[in-house]
Amino acid sequence: MMRKRRPGRRKVCPFLADKNLAAQLDYKNPELLKRFITDRGRIMPRRISGVSAKYQRVLAREIKRARAVALLPYAADGE
Amino acid sequence: MFLREYETITIVDPESGQDGLDKVLDRMREALRKTGGREVRLEDWGRRKLAYEMSCGRKGHYLYLRYLGTNGTVRELERLLGITEESVKYQSILLSGRVVEADYDFETNAKDLTPIAQSLASRASEAPGPGVATQPATKAEEGKTHDA
């Protein structure tokens, strides 16, 4: 019998909730961006991080820029 | 005259030392001078651990330059950085278009620290020792090594 998965609580986008955080979203701020990449260095999907579509686009752009100047990895070593 | 606001990050080979750093800085300033650009802010983030290995190894010396210029300024800057051996990588980003030089607030923007510069400055103020070079439009001093 198929068990219906209970829908989890919908997360709030951290950037919509806090304007200051949204203003800090910058490729030169790897500490903030690190929260939104996996341990392998991949960008976390929206369904996991809860980020809105608009900010996911901004986040992805900034993460890619940070990767270009070696502030963030493209892929984590080894694991 | 309408200019645009840009920022360029350069990674300098740390093995090249202060001479290499000065050479890269001189080239960057030469590009601005030749094309009528204006320097707004220069930050020396010092040696940082790179997120991945590059030709200079696992550490690089970061320089951040914010300036006003035209597309010609960026082209010349990147051309010079490309031919400078000590410069390992560079990236230019457009911040805003159509800036009127006369109306541009140089003073406020020169004090606008990047997040990395802010954390370096707060670390420097906590621990006694040489300060971090984040001066607006001045020559960079040798930064201390720190791991990101």
Backbone of each chain as ProteinMPNN parsed JSONL, in Angstrom:
{"seq_chain_A": "MMRKRRPGRRKVCPFLADKNLAAQLDYKNPELLKRFITDRGRIMPRRISGVSAKYQRVLAREIKRARAVALLPYAADGE", "coords_chain_A": {"N_chain_A": [[0.85, -1.198, 0.0], [0.577, 2.227, -0.835], [2.163, 4.735, 0.915], [1.1, 7.862, 1.842], [3.058, 10.723, 1.56], [3.51, 13.0, 4.129], [2.936, 16.42, 3.674], [5.627, 18.598, 4.169], [6.427, 21.419, 6.326], [6.117, 24.506, 4.751], [8.963, 26.269, 3.878], [10.165, 29.573, 4.641], [11.394, 32.043, 2.45], [14.634, 33.048, 3.112], [15.69, 35.463, 2.231], [13.571, 37.036, 1.499], [12.412, 37.358, 3.914], [14.249, 38.82, 5.347], [15.518, 41.831, 4.671], [18.049, 42.89, 4.932], [19.715, 40.727, 4.699], [19.28, 40.079, 2.064], [20.464, 42.267, 0.875], [23.082, 41.721, 1.382], [23.701, 39.743, -0.301], [26.02, 38.69, -2.343], [28.69, 38.035, -4.577], [31.098, 38.466, -3.41], [30.844, 37.747, -0.857], [31.445, 35.078, 0.435], [30.93, 33.646, 2.749], [28.225, 33.87, 3.348], [27.154, 32.739, 1.039], [28.027, 30.131, 1.22], [26.246, 28.788, 2.81], [24.322, 27.967, 1.112], [25.228, 26.037, -0.571], [25.951, 22.611, -1.219], [27.748, 20.004, 0.617], [29.314, 19.024, -1.317], [29.77, 21.123, -2.904], [27.82, 21.855, -4.676], [25.058, 23.786, -5.922], [22.377, 24.325, -3.778], [19.121, 22.962, -4.176], [15.993, 24.734, -4.566], [13.859, 23.53, -3.254], [14.962, 22.433, -1.063], [16.421, 24.474, 0.247], [14.537, 26.476, 0.489], [14.45, 28.929, -0.715], [13.156, 31.692, -2.578], [12.014, 31.89, -6.009], [12.948, 34.125, -7.379], [15.163, 35.0, -5.824], [16.679, 32.732, -5.908], [17.638, 32.737, -8.47], [19.31, 34.964, -8.369], [21.058, 34.156, -6.39], [22.243, 31.907, -7.59], [23.604, 33.109, -9.677], [25.434, 34.698, -8.276], [26.883, 32.762, -6.87], [28.094, 31.413, -8.978], [29.719, 33.446, -9.952], [31.416, 33.768, -7.762], [32.681, 31.31, -7.757], [34.196, 31.58, -10.058], [36.281, 33.243, -9.303], [37.55, 31.733, -7.461], [36.57, 31.832, -4.851], [34.66, 30.19, -4.02], [34.24, 26.63, -4.287], [34.093, 24.668, -7.34], [33.589, 21.992, -7.302], [33.643, 19.769, -4.548], [36.595, 18.319, -3.068], [37.247, 15.006, -3.705], [35.269, 13.553, -1.849]], "CA_chain_A": [[0.0, 0.0, 0.0], [1.41, 3.421, -0.919], [1.966, 5.63, 2.038], [1.144, 9.248, 1.352], [4.032, 11.508, 2.329], [2.888, 14.22, 4.674], [3.673, 17.602, 3.196], [6.399, 19.306, 5.191], [6.074, 22.831, 6.476], [6.726, 25.314, 3.693], [9.964, 27.186, 4.427], [10.106, 30.956, 4.167], [12.64, 32.464, 1.806], [15.392, 33.877, 4.061], [15.975, 36.78, 1.661], [12.331, 37.825, 1.546], [12.132, 37.623, 5.33], [15.235, 39.755, 5.887], [16.035, 42.666, 3.576], [19.492, 43.073, 5.123], [20.362, 39.536, 4.146], [19.194, 40.21, 0.604], [21.44, 43.276, 0.47], [24.42, 41.144, 1.537], [23.856, 38.675, -1.288], [27.067, 39.198, -3.222], [29.709, 37.002, -4.804], [32.245, 38.757, -2.561], [30.467, 37.333, 0.482], [31.351, 33.616, 0.347], [30.41, 33.083, 4.001], [26.772, 33.759, 3.193], [26.854, 31.827, -0.07], [28.353, 28.75, 1.627], [25.04, 28.187, 3.412], [23.397, 27.517, 0.064], [25.831, 24.997, -1.398], [26.068, 21.338, -0.499], [29.123, 19.688, 1.003], [30.053, 18.738, -2.552], [29.961, 22.37, -3.634], [26.735, 22.088, -5.64], [24.046, 24.748, -5.462], [21.24, 23.633, -3.159], [17.864, 23.26, -4.869], [15.031, 25.565, -3.835], [12.955, 22.731, -2.398], [15.696, 22.149, 0.174], [16.801, 25.697, 0.955], [13.361, 27.318, 0.7], [14.646, 30.242, -1.341], [12.174, 32.009, -3.619], [12.53, 31.765, -7.377], [13.7, 35.344, -7.719], [16.463, 35.017, -5.15], [17.462, 31.573, -6.35], [18.34, 33.168, -9.682], [20.38, 35.872, -7.923], [22.004, 33.299, -5.649], [22.983, 31.076, -8.549], [24.514, 34.003, -10.414], [26.523, 35.117, -7.388], [27.709, 31.58, -6.589], [28.921, 31.156, -10.164], [30.757, 34.486, -9.998], [32.377, 33.47, -6.695], [33.467, 30.164, -8.229], [35.133, 32.038, -11.09], [37.457, 33.83, -8.647], [38.054, 30.784, -6.445], [36.08, 32.076, -3.487], [33.879, 28.989, -3.737], [34.692, 25.576, -5.194], [33.152, 24.117, -8.332], [33.24, 20.695, -6.733], [34.496, 19.484, -3.391], [37.589, 17.29, -3.374], [37.287, 13.607, -3.224], [34.197, 12.789, -1.172]], "C_chain_A": [[0.88, 1.241, 0.0], [1.112, 4.358, 0.229], [2.082, 7.053, 1.507], [2.109, 10.036, 2.227], [3.365, 12.77, 2.843], [3.657, 15.434, 4.171], [4.369, 18.299, 4.363], [5.979, 20.757, 5.258], [6.819, 23.65, 5.423], [7.703, 26.307, 4.316], [9.766, 28.579, 3.858], [11.451, 31.307, 3.553], [13.4, 33.38, 2.759], [15.663, 35.292, 3.54], [14.744, 37.666, 1.617], [12.031, 38.224, 2.982], [13.045, 38.705, 5.887], [15.875, 40.553, 4.749], [17.539, 42.865, 3.681], [20.268, 41.917, 4.511], [20.388, 39.61, 2.622], [20.226, 41.206, 0.091], [22.861, 42.728, 0.539], [24.702, 40.06, 0.503], [24.788, 39.164, -2.399], [28.102, 38.104, -3.4], [30.95, 37.229, -3.933], [31.963, 38.376, -1.105], [30.321, 35.808, 0.525], [30.787, 32.974, 1.611], [28.899, 32.894, 3.928], [26.423, 32.723, 2.132], [27.089, 30.367, 0.314], [27.15, 28.034, 2.227], [24.125, 27.565, 2.361], [24.059, 26.572, -0.933], [25.967, 23.738, -0.547], [27.523, 21.098, -0.103], [29.981, 19.344, -0.222], [30.278, 19.992, -3.39], [28.87, 22.701, -4.626], [25.698, 23.042, -5.044], [22.833, 23.967, -4.959], [19.951, 23.952, -3.912], [16.901, 24.027, -3.963], [14.175, 24.764, -2.881], [13.639, 22.362, -1.09], [15.935, 23.45, 0.948], [15.607, 26.604, 1.245], [13.455, 28.707, 0.091], [13.595, 30.467, -2.43], [12.838, 31.952, -4.99], [13.422, 32.946, -7.743], [15.095, 35.307, -7.116], [17.307, 33.807, -5.49], [18.243, 31.938, -7.611], [19.53, 34.05, -9.309], [21.487, 35.067, -7.244], [22.875, 32.491, -6.598], [24.011, 31.921, -9.297], [25.705, 34.373, -9.548], [27.448, 33.955, -7.047], [28.629, 31.293, -7.783], [30.036, 32.186, -10.295], [31.844, 34.19, -8.957], [33.258, 32.287, -7.104], [34.532, 30.613, -9.224], [36.391, 32.654, -10.484], [37.886, 33.014, -7.425], [37.697, 31.164, -5.011], [35.198, 30.922, -3.041], [34.356, 27.902, -4.685], [33.634, 25.241, -6.239], [32.652, 22.774, -7.836], [34.17, 20.433, -5.578], [35.445, 18.348, -3.741], [37.158, 15.946, -2.841], [36.013, 12.952, -2.779], [33.11, 12.283, -2.108]], "O_chain_A": [[1.843, 1.304, 0.764], [-0.036, 4.724, 0.479], [3.038, 7.398, 0.813], [2.01, 10.029, 3.454], [2.736, 13.511, 2.087], [4.886, 15.47, 4.237], [3.765, 18.551, 5.406], [5.277, 21.265, 4.383], [8.026, 23.486, 5.241], [7.323, 27.096, 5.18], [9.268, 28.748, 2.746], [12.505, 30.925, 4.062], [12.857, 34.402, 3.178], [15.845, 36.217, 4.332], [14.846, 38.891, 1.688], [11.47, 39.289, 3.239], [12.658, 39.43, 6.803], [16.666, 40.023, 3.97], [18.23, 42.994, 2.67], [21.319, 42.098, 3.896], [21.377, 39.256, 1.98], [20.796, 41.024, -0.985], [23.748, 43.211, -0.165], [25.808, 39.524, 0.441], [24.395, 39.941, -3.269], [28.362, 37.332, -2.477], [31.753, 36.318, -3.736], [32.772, 38.662, -0.222], [29.207, 35.296, 0.638], [30.228, 31.879, 1.553], [28.365, 31.885, 4.389], [25.504, 31.924, 2.312], [26.426, 29.471, -0.208], [27.052, 26.809, 2.156], [23.265, 26.743, 2.677], [23.522, 26.329, -2.014], [26.082, 23.802, 0.677], [28.411, 21.881, -0.441], [31.211, 19.372, -0.164], [30.897, 19.936, -4.452], [28.958, 23.699, -5.342], [25.496, 23.092, -3.831], [22.334, 23.065, -5.632], [19.716, 25.112, -4.253], [17.0, 23.964, -2.738], [13.802, 25.255, -1.815], [12.972, 22.016, -0.116], [15.684, 23.519, 2.151], [15.669, 27.422, 2.163], [12.615, 29.565, 0.364], [13.199, 29.527, -3.119], [14.063, 31.964, -5.106], [14.492, 32.789, -8.331], [16.086, 35.549, -7.803], [18.532, 33.854, -5.371], [19.378, 31.497, -7.794], [20.62, 33.903, -9.861], [22.676, 35.27, -7.491], [24.091, 32.406, -6.426], [25.144, 31.492, -9.517], [26.846, 34.368, -10.011], [28.661, 34.137, -6.946], [29.803, 30.968, -7.605], [31.154, 31.858, -10.693], [33.035, 34.341, -9.23], [34.455, 32.278, -6.818], [35.643, 30.083, -9.231], [37.459, 32.592, -11.092], [38.498, 33.533, -6.491], [38.435, 30.855, -4.075], [35.007, 30.696, -1.847], [34.829, 28.208, -5.78], [32.444, 25.496, -6.05], [31.467, 22.455, -7.93], [35.339, 20.819, -5.606], [35.145, 17.517, -4.598], [36.765, 15.795, -1.685], [35.682, 11.878, -3.28], [32.163, 11.634, -1.662]]}, "seq_chain_B": "MFLREYETITIVDPESGQDGLDKVLDRMREALRKTGGREVRLEDWGRRKLAYEMSCGRKGHYLYLRYLGTNGTVRELERLLGITEESVKYQSILLSGRVVEADYDFETNAKDLTPIAQSLASRASEAPGPGVATQPATKAEEGKTHDA", "coords_chain_B": {"N_chain_B": [[30.504, 63.694, -18.842], [29.576, 60.358, -19.527], [30.174, 57.651, -17.508], [30.87, 54.28, -16.473], [30.371, 52.223, -13.598], [32.641, 49.95, -12.374], [33.941, 46.841, -11.084], [36.895, 45.071, -10.401], [38.381, 42.017, -9.761], [41.477, 40.671, -8.966], [43.7, 37.975, -9.015], [46.785, 37.489, -7.707], [49.907, 35.898, -8.205], [51.237, 34.543, -5.341], [53.886, 33.88, -4.995], [55.312, 35.721, -6.368], [55.73, 37.87, -4.792], [56.19, 41.144, -3.213], [57.073, 42.726, -5.275], [55.837, 41.665, -7.542], [53.214, 42.17, -6.928], [53.185, 44.967, -6.859], [53.778, 45.448, -9.506], [51.504, 44.473, -10.828], [49.583, 46.18, -9.787], [50.522, 48.627, -10.757], [50.146, 48.241, -13.468], [47.37, 48.069, -13.575], [46.652, 50.603, -12.774], [47.793, 52.04, -14.77], [46.219, 51.331, -16.923], [43.841, 52.584, -16.22], [44.636, 55.224, -16.253], [45.372, 55.612, -18.924], [42.972, 55.384, -20.274], [41.233, 57.203, -19.245], [39.977, 56.529, -16.898], [38.741, 56.367, -13.468], [39.924, 55.797, -10.294], [38.193, 54.362, -7.611], [38.122, 52.791, -5.289], [40.521, 50.753, -3.707], [41.234, 47.544, -2.62], [43.152, 45.389, -0.639], [43.062, 42.154, -0.185], [44.849, 40.421, 0.732], [46.738, 37.342, 1.2], [44.93, 34.493, 0.409], [43.348, 31.365, 0.968], [42.754, 29.38, -1.8], [39.75, 28.194, -3.376], [40.039, 26.136, -5.089], [42.689, 24.396, -6.759], [45.104, 26.306, -8.516], [47.253, 27.641, -11.112], [49.055, 28.969, -9.571], [49.165, 27.549, -7.301], [47.714, 26.673, -4.092], [47.169, 28.97, -2.8], [46.43, 32.448, -3.096], [47.001, 35.887, -3.903], [44.775, 38.359, -3.319], [43.411, 41.115, -5.043], [41.288, 43.894, -5.041], [39.585, 46.097, -7.055], [37.78, 49.005, -7.459], [36.23, 51.089, -9.789], [35.659, 53.881, -12.005], [34.814, 53.98, -15.401], [35.061, 53.456, -18.986], [33.901, 51.123, -21.508], [36.173, 50.701, -22.861], [38.087, 51.077, -20.928], [37.853, 48.836, -19.329], [38.483, 46.919, -21.197], [41.17, 47.52, -21.769], [42.319, 47.256, -19.239], [41.887, 44.524, -18.708], [43.316, 43.485, -20.803], [45.943, 44.201, -20.174], [46.209, 42.883, -17.726], [45.987, 40.318, -18.6], [48.361, 39.923, -20.005], [50.187, 40.167, -18.062], [52.328, 38.278, -16.22], [52.296, 37.713, -13.502], [49.718, 38.044, -12.716], [47.192, 35.896, -12.146], [44.5, 35.314, -12.386], [41.522, 37.072, -13.29], [38.586, 39.046, -12.891], [35.975, 40.997, -14.086], [33.311, 43.066, -13.164], [30.291, 44.661, -13.967], [28.941, 47.33, -12.238], [27.224, 49.586, -12.155], [25.542, 51.449, -14.671], [25.924, 54.395, -16.719], [27.01, 56.603, -15.084], [27.405, 59.789, -13.849], [30.237, 61.604, -13.733], [30.682, 63.986, -12.325], [28.61, 64.022, -10.513], [29.072, 61.856, -8.94], [29.526, 60.262, -5.873], [32.392, 60.153, -4.544], [33.606, 60.016, -2.066], [31.878, 58.646, -0.248], [31.533, 56.206, -1.548], [34.131, 55.337, -1.62], [34.56, 54.572, 0.938], [33.067, 52.379, 1.243], [33.185, 49.301, 2.276], [33.987, 45.983, 1.168], [32.444, 42.772, 1.971], [34.477, 40.92, 2.613], [36.661, 42.568, 3.164], [35.63, 43.896, 5.345], [35.473, 41.84, 7.241], [38.159, 41.248, 7.493], [39.111, 43.646, 8.504], [37.789, 43.725, 10.957], [38.923, 41.544, 12.186], [41.522, 42.391, 12.314], [41.278, 44.527, 14.039], [40.631, 43.24, 16.353], [42.841, 41.602, 16.967], [46.148, 42.428, 17.955], [48.516, 43.968, 15.795], [49.876, 44.304, 12.423], [47.861, 46.387, 10.358], [45.112, 45.9, 7.99], [45.35, 46.472, 4.53], [43.173, 48.564, 3.277], [42.766, 50.876, 1.793], [41.344, 53.729, 0.276], [42.035, 54.221, -3.042], [44.914, 54.012, -2.863], [48.326, 52.803, -2.738], [48.717, 49.297, -2.405], [49.569, 47.521, 0.542], [51.711, 44.894, 1.765], [49.822, 42.147, 2.514], [48.768, 40.098, 5.315], [48.951, 36.519, 5.66], [46.034, 34.578, 5.489], [43.649, 32.094, 6.15], [40.768, 31.276, 4.402]], "CA_chain_B": [[30.778, 62.458, -19.586], [28.989, 59.206, -18.861], [31.057, 56.528, -17.249], [30.193, 53.18, -15.789], [31.092, 51.784, -12.411], [33.05, 48.547, -12.489], [34.887, 46.328, -10.086], [37.718, 43.985, -10.94], [39.148, 41.251, -8.776], [42.641, 40.031, -9.582], [44.455, 37.074, -8.14], [48.203, 37.592, -8.044], [50.714, 34.785, -7.733], [51.896, 34.981, -4.104], [55.322, 33.66, -5.109], [55.968, 36.87, -7.008], [56.107, 38.806, -3.736], [55.746, 42.539, -3.263], [57.385, 43.257, -6.616], [54.775, 41.22, -8.443], [52.011, 42.902, -6.52], [53.339, 46.355, -7.322], [53.72, 45.44, -10.977], [50.09, 44.316, -11.219], [48.911, 47.431, -9.423], [50.943, 49.664, -11.705], [49.483, 47.957, -14.756], [45.954, 48.405, -13.436], [46.539, 52.071, -12.729], [48.158, 52.511, -16.113], [45.023, 51.153, -17.759], [42.885, 53.63, -15.863], [45.205, 56.503, -16.695], [45.363, 55.69, -20.396], [41.62, 55.405, -20.846], [40.398, 58.193, -18.579], [39.231, 55.931, -15.801], [39.026, 56.947, -12.16], [39.932, 54.801, -9.238], [37.296, 54.687, -6.494], [38.552, 52.07, -4.086], [41.405, 49.603, -3.873], [41.329, 46.73, -1.41], [44.106, 44.289, -0.697], [42.552, 41.126, 0.702], [45.968, 39.606, 1.175], [46.787, 35.946, 0.721], [43.783, 33.674, 0.833], [43.335, 29.988, 0.464], [41.86, 29.289, -2.962], [38.771, 27.106, -3.26], [40.549, 25.028, -5.906], [44.08, 24.627, -7.108], [45.348, 27.015, -9.783], [48.664, 27.582, -11.526], [49.899, 29.524, -8.508], [49.064, 26.679, -6.125], [46.445, 26.704, -3.356], [46.955, 30.286, -2.21], [46.563, 33.552, -4.038], [46.908, 37.216, -3.307], [43.62, 39.013, -3.939], [43.299, 42.578, -5.133], [39.949, 44.318, -5.475], [39.617, 47.479, -7.524], [36.495, 49.574, -7.907], [36.614, 52.259, -10.583], [34.752, 54.384, -13.041], [35.481, 53.93, -16.694], [34.248, 53.078, -20.145], [34.187, 49.727, -21.896], [37.58, 50.709, -23.255], [38.89, 50.952, -19.705], [37.83, 47.413, -18.939], [39.203, 46.162, -22.22], [42.598, 47.763, -21.595], [42.693, 46.667, -17.947], [41.943, 43.07, -18.854], [44.409, 43.171, -21.733], [47.193, 44.296, -19.423], [46.245, 41.807, -16.734], [46.191, 39.072, -19.331], [49.746, 39.748, -20.421], [51.056, 40.204, -16.882], [52.501, 36.894, -15.76], [52.004, 37.578, -12.081], [48.27, 38.023, -12.556], [46.778, 34.537, -12.482], [43.093, 35.321, -12.793], [40.86, 38.35, -13.063], [37.155, 39.067, -13.253], [35.414, 42.344, -14.029], [31.848, 43.076, -13.049], [29.667, 45.979, -14.121], [28.108, 47.623, -11.075], [26.125, 50.454, -12.592], [25.799, 52.153, -15.917], [25.598, 55.817, -16.848], [27.342, 57.392, -13.902], [27.941, 61.105, -14.202], [31.407, 61.745, -12.871], [30.543, 65.16, -11.455], [27.628, 63.74, -9.46], [29.423, 60.625, -8.234], [30.003, 60.509, -4.511], [33.619, 59.375, -4.387], [33.945, 59.833, -0.662], [31.047, 57.6, 0.352], [31.815, 54.925, -2.2], [35.489, 54.91, -1.281], [34.529, 53.987, 2.278], [32.168, 51.224, 1.206], [34.01, 48.092, 2.325], [33.385, 44.713, 0.757], [32.31, 41.892, 3.141], [35.76, 40.316, 2.98], [37.455, 43.631, 3.78], [35.038, 44.149, 6.675], [35.872, 40.784, 8.197], [39.594, 41.408, 7.729], [39.286, 44.815, 9.36], [37.352, 43.404, 12.319], [39.934, 40.626, 12.718], [42.71, 43.195, 12.596], [41.04, 45.375, 15.21], [40.606, 42.376, 17.539], [44.187, 41.13, 17.289], [47.161, 43.468, 17.721], [49.416, 43.618, 14.704], [49.744, 45.222, 11.282], [46.493, 46.53, 9.856], [44.836, 45.414, 6.641], [45.365, 47.595, 3.59], [41.925, 48.779, 2.554], [42.699, 52.316, 1.642], [40.812, 54.156, -1.007], [42.921, 54.762, -4.07], [46.334, 54.117, -2.51], [49.06, 51.591, -3.083], [48.454, 48.21, -1.465], [50.711, 47.029, 1.3], [51.714, 43.44, 1.784], [48.841, 41.654, 3.464], [49.2, 38.879, 6.001], [48.304, 35.317, 5.153], [44.934, 34.074, 6.292], [42.883, 31.061, 5.465], [39.33, 31.585, 4.316]], "C_chain_B": [[30.188, 61.269, -18.816], [30.021, 58.1, -18.724], [30.232, 55.419, -16.634], [31.037, 52.799, -14.583], [31.381, 50.289, -12.531], [33.824, 48.143, -11.246], [35.621, 45.156, -10.724], [38.467, 43.328, -9.798], [40.276, 40.562, -9.523], [43.278, 39.12, -8.549], [45.893, 37.105, -8.623], [48.935, 36.4, -7.451], [51.461, 35.22, -6.465], [53.415, 34.799, -4.132], [56.053, 34.859, -5.692], [56.298, 37.973, -6.011], [55.585, 40.213, -3.934], [55.993, 43.152, -4.636], [56.282, 42.909, -7.603], [53.489, 41.973, -8.189], [52.037, 44.339, -7.039], [53.219, 46.436, -8.83], [52.27, 45.35, -11.447], [49.32, 45.601, -10.93], [49.243, 48.544, -10.405], [50.252, 49.487, -13.046], [48.01, 48.363, -14.697], [45.773, 49.924, -13.471], [46.883, 52.669, -14.081], [46.952, 52.419, -17.042], [44.004, 52.246, -17.475], [43.353, 54.98, -16.403], [45.061, 56.679, -18.203], [43.967, 55.914, -20.958], [40.688, 56.377, -20.125], [39.538, 57.608, -17.477], [39.591, 56.59, -14.483], [38.9, 55.878, -11.102], [39.027, 55.259, -8.09], [37.815, 54.056, -5.202], [39.45, 50.913, -4.468], [41.445, 48.849, -2.554], [42.327, 45.611, -1.646], [43.622, 43.249, 0.3], [43.65, 40.192, 1.192], [45.921, 38.207, 0.591], [45.625, 35.179, 1.3], [43.946, 32.282, 0.272], [42.326, 29.935, -0.683], [40.931, 28.085, -2.813], [39.177, 25.907, -4.108], [41.957, 25.4, -6.344], [44.196, 25.337, -8.455], [46.842, 26.938, -10.082], [49.592, 28.12, -10.445], [49.836, 28.673, -7.25], [47.731, 26.832, -5.429], [46.185, 28.043, -2.687], [47.173, 31.359, -3.264], [46.42, 34.866, -3.307], [45.824, 37.983, -4.052], [43.733, 40.532, -3.901], [41.919, 42.917, -5.655], [40.039, 45.786, -5.855], [38.241, 47.905, -7.993], [36.818, 50.883, -8.627], [35.496, 52.674, -11.514], [35.513, 54.342, -14.357], [34.508, 53.613, -17.797], [34.526, 51.61, -20.471], [35.636, 49.597, -22.355], [38.509, 50.536, -22.059], [38.99, 49.496, -19.3], [38.649, 46.586, -19.912], [40.71, 46.284, -22.015], [43.104, 47.124, -20.298], [42.867, 45.164, -18.082], [43.055, 42.656, -19.813], [45.729, 43.167, -20.98], [47.299, 43.192, -18.374], [46.513, 40.466, -17.41], [47.633, 38.835, -19.722], [50.711, 39.818, -19.237], [51.13, 38.804, -16.307], [52.066, 36.699, -14.314], [50.506, 37.505, -11.804], [47.737, 36.687, -13.076], [45.347, 34.515, -13.014], [42.515, 36.699, -12.527], [39.404, 38.226, -13.496], [36.656, 40.481, -13.072], [33.901, 42.244, -14.018], [31.369, 44.509, -13.227], [28.761, 46.209, -12.914], [26.928, 48.505, -11.451], [26.526, 51.196, -13.846], [25.441, 53.619, -15.808], [25.772, 56.594, -15.546], [27.908, 58.708, -14.398], [29.05, 61.411, -13.203], [31.255, 62.895, -11.873], [29.598, 64.892, -10.29], [28.015, 62.551, -8.594], [30.03, 60.947, -6.876], [31.225, 59.642, -4.23], [33.9, 59.049, -2.926], [33.184, 58.68, -0.027], [31.391, 56.239, -0.238], [33.213, 54.423, -1.892], [35.52, 54.237, 0.091], [33.697, 52.704, 2.328], [32.975, 49.933, 1.131], [33.253, 46.876, 1.808], [33.286, 43.81, 1.997], [33.632, 41.281, 3.591], [36.642, 41.357, 3.673], [36.933, 43.937, 5.175], [35.488, 43.102, 7.676], [37.362, 40.859, 8.479], [39.854, 42.564, 8.685], [38.88, 44.493, 10.799], [38.329, 42.436, 12.974], [41.176, 41.407, 13.138], [42.505, 44.047, 13.848], [41.007, 44.542, 16.484], [42.003, 41.976, 17.968], [45.174, 42.248, 17.058], [48.09, 43.027, 16.607], [49.244, 44.584, 13.552], [48.322, 45.225, 10.758], [46.356, 46.013, 8.445], [44.781, 46.609, 5.701], [44.059, 47.663, 2.85], [41.741, 50.263, 2.326], [42.114, 52.677, 0.304], [41.901, 54.747, -1.868], [44.357, 54.984, -3.629], [47.005, 52.802, -2.82], [48.831, 50.539, -2.015], [49.73, 47.842, -0.753], [50.644, 45.529, 1.326], [50.775, 42.948, 2.872], [49.355, 40.4, 4.137], [48.396, 37.697, 5.459], [47.158, 34.955, 6.074], [44.152, 33.086, 5.465], [41.419, 31.418, 5.497], [38.506, 30.507, 5.018]], "O_chain_B": [[30.298, 61.2, -17.592], [30.649, 57.679, -19.696], [29.055, 55.593, -16.316], [32.248, 53.021, -14.551], [30.481, 49.481, -12.759], [34.292, 48.979, -10.473], [35.049, 44.367, -11.476], [39.1, 43.994, -8.979], [40.067, 39.951, -10.57], [43.378, 39.457, -7.369], [46.19, 36.796, -9.777], [48.63, 35.95, -6.347], [52.241, 36.172, -6.512], [54.144, 35.467, -3.398], [57.266, 34.997, -5.53], [57.045, 38.899, -6.326], [54.663, 40.448, -4.715], [55.221, 43.991, -5.102], [55.85, 43.746, -8.395], [52.775, 42.36, -9.114], [51.054, 44.849, -7.577], [52.632, 47.375, -9.369], [51.861, 46.07, -12.358], [48.507, 46.046, -11.74], [48.371, 49.301, -10.83], [49.828, 50.455, -13.677], [47.472, 48.929, -15.649], [44.863, 50.446, -14.115], [46.321, 53.688, -14.481], [46.701, 53.317, -17.845], [43.377, 52.772, -18.396], [42.568, 55.764, -16.935], [44.68, 57.744, -18.69], [43.802, 56.557, -21.994], [39.482, 56.373, -20.37], [38.476, 58.147, -17.163], [40.605, 57.281, -14.376], [37.906, 55.155, -11.028], [39.096, 56.409, -7.658], [37.926, 54.715, -4.168], [39.181, 50.185, -5.424], [41.663, 49.442, -1.498], [42.347, 44.977, -2.701], [43.758, 43.442, 1.509], [43.395, 39.279, 1.977], [45.189, 37.919, -0.356], [45.366, 35.204, 2.503], [44.591, 32.062, -0.753], [41.19, 30.39, -0.547], [41.293, 27.083, -2.196], [38.714, 24.791, -3.873], [42.355, 26.564, -6.302], [43.485, 25.014, -9.406], [47.594, 26.253, -9.388], [50.773, 27.773, -10.403], [50.407, 29.051, -6.227], [46.718, 27.092, -6.08], [45.133, 28.25, -2.082], [47.976, 31.209, -4.184], [45.807, 34.95, -2.243], [45.933, 38.228, -5.253], [44.092, 41.137, -2.891], [41.436, 42.297, -6.603], [40.511, 46.614, -5.076], [37.618, 47.242, -8.822], [37.595, 51.693, -8.122], [34.543, 51.938, -11.769], [36.708, 54.632, -14.409], [33.3, 53.512, -17.583], [35.3, 50.948, -19.78], [36.244, 48.531, -22.252], [39.575, 49.929, -22.164], [40.065, 48.993, -18.972], [39.398, 45.689, -19.526], [41.439, 45.294, -22.077], [44.181, 46.527, -20.268], [43.863, 44.599, -17.63], [43.662, 41.598, -19.649], [46.536, 42.249, -21.126], [48.375, 42.633, -18.167], [47.182, 39.596, -16.853], [48.09, 37.693, -19.77], [51.906, 39.562, -19.387], [50.11, 38.214, -15.949], [51.535, 35.65, -13.949], [50.081, 36.968, -10.781], [47.817, 36.385, -14.266], [45.029, 33.795, -13.961], [42.976, 37.409, -11.633], [39.052, 37.41, -14.348], [36.882, 41.099, -12.031], [33.297, 41.46, -14.749], [31.967, 45.448, -12.701], [27.911, 45.374, -12.606], [25.782, 48.211, -11.112], [27.694, 51.526, -14.052], [24.727, 54.025, -14.891], [24.826, 57.154, -14.993], [28.784, 58.735, -15.262], [28.825, 61.468, -11.994], [31.655, 62.779, -10.715], [29.758, 65.461, -9.21], [27.339, 62.269, -7.604], [30.921, 61.787, -6.752], [31.097, 58.523, -3.734], [34.368, 57.96, -2.592], [33.771, 57.838, 0.651], [31.522, 55.25, 0.482], [33.458, 53.216, -1.902], [36.404, 53.428, 0.37], [33.644, 52.032, 3.357], [33.397, 49.519, 0.051], [32.04, 46.756, 1.986], [33.98, 44.059, 2.983], [33.885, 41.136, 4.787], [37.298, 41.047, 4.667], [37.715, 44.208, 6.087], [35.84, 43.422, 8.811], [37.792, 40.565, 9.595], [40.71, 42.475, 9.565], [39.535, 44.928, 11.746], [38.544, 42.498, 14.184], [41.794, 41.127, 14.165], [43.438, 44.263, 14.621], [41.31, 45.044, 17.567], [42.332, 41.997, 19.154], [45.064, 42.961, 16.061], [48.413, 41.845, 16.49], [48.539, 45.585, 13.685], [47.66, 44.188, 10.72], [47.348, 45.722, 7.778], [44.219, 47.648, 6.05], [43.841, 46.912, 1.9], [40.692, 50.831, 2.628], [42.364, 52.001, -0.694], [42.603, 55.67, -1.456], [44.964, 56.002, -3.961], [46.345, 51.808, -3.126], [48.761, 50.868, -0.831], [50.816, 47.843, -1.332], [49.628, 44.944, 0.951], [50.934, 43.311, 4.037], [50.245, 39.72, 3.626], [47.319, 37.859, 4.885], [47.29, 35.015, 7.296], [44.013, 33.225, 4.249], [40.897, 31.824, 6.535], [37.278, 30.593, 5.052]]}, "name": "protein", "num_of_chains": 2, "seq": "MMRKRRPGRRKVCPFLADKNLAAQLDYKNPELLKRFITDRGRIMPRRISGVSAKYQRVLAREIKRARAVALLPYAADGEMFLREYETITIVDPESGQDGLDKVLDRMREALRKTGGREVRLEDWGRRKLAYEMSCGRKGHYLYLRYLGTNGTVRELERLLGITEESVKYQSILLSGRVVEADYDFETNAKDLTPIAQSLASRASEAPGPGVATQPATKAEEGKTHDA"}
